[in-house]
Amino acid sequence: MPPSIEGVLSDTQRESLEIVNFIFHIIQPDAVGNQEVIFLDEVQLQSKQKTFFLDCFREIAEGTQFVFKTDSVNLKEKCVQLMEQSGRFTELSRHITSDFAERHKGPMSAGVFVVAIVKYLATSNDWKKLVFLVKMDKRPSFPPWAFPDY
């Protein structure tokens, strides 16, 4: 097991995050037939949605840096392609999502798989890009006990 690597973005860098490309696909592990993943097109986020996802990404960026395992060459290659070939963003996001769904068959919960390219100000006038891959589980917004019976 490789040693843990500390977060690599400073507070200032995390605050400078901006979404460049954003898409999500729906994963339904218990779907009948070949509908395990429902592919969507790239999303243009509204202001409140951008704020929500940027807050999520900032929180994620406080954690440790992901290090690719030697057997995940395909994922690393796809992430590099995402950043270098913006015209293939939707296509590549679909490949990554399909691969994720295939590798996590079994007790995975339904939800969405977010693929995003985010830029940040590394140093003055020097923007760099990151790839965020986030699985968000489908959960009720409010617990059943939150609403009294009338």
ZISULQUI-V57745 format. One record per pair of residues at least 12 apart in sequence whose C-alpha atoms are under 7 Angstrom apart, sorted by the first residue. I is the first residue (numbers start at 1). J is the second residue. Records with the same first field share a line. If there is no record, write none. Layout:
I = J + J
This chain:
4 = 64
5 = 64 + 65
6 = 63 + 64 + 65
7 = 61 + 62 + 63 + 64 + 65
8 = 65
9 = 61
13 = 120 + 121 + 122
14 = 58 + 61
16 = 120 + 121
17 = 54 + 118 + 119 + 120
18 = 118 + 119 + 120
19 = 117 + 118 + 119
20 = 117 + 118 + 119
21 = 116 + 117
22 = 42 + 43 + 115 + 116 + 117
23 = 41 + 42 + 43 + 114 + 115 + 116
24 = 40 + 112 + 113 + 114 + 115
25 = 37 + 38 + 39 + 40 + 112 + 113 + 114
26 = 38 + 39 + 111 + 112 + 113
27 = 110 + 111 + 112 + 113
28 = 110 + 111
29 = 105 + 108 + 109 + 110
37 = 98
39 = 94
41 = 90
42 = 90
75 = 96
78 = 92
79 = 131
83 = 117
93 = 115
97 = 113
109 = 137
110 = 137 + 138
111 = 136 + 137 + 138
112 = 135 + 136 + 137
113 = 134 + 135 + 136
114 = 133 + 134 + 135
115 = 132 + 133 + 134
116 = 131 + 132 + 133
117 = 129 + 130 + 131 + 132
118 = 130 + 131
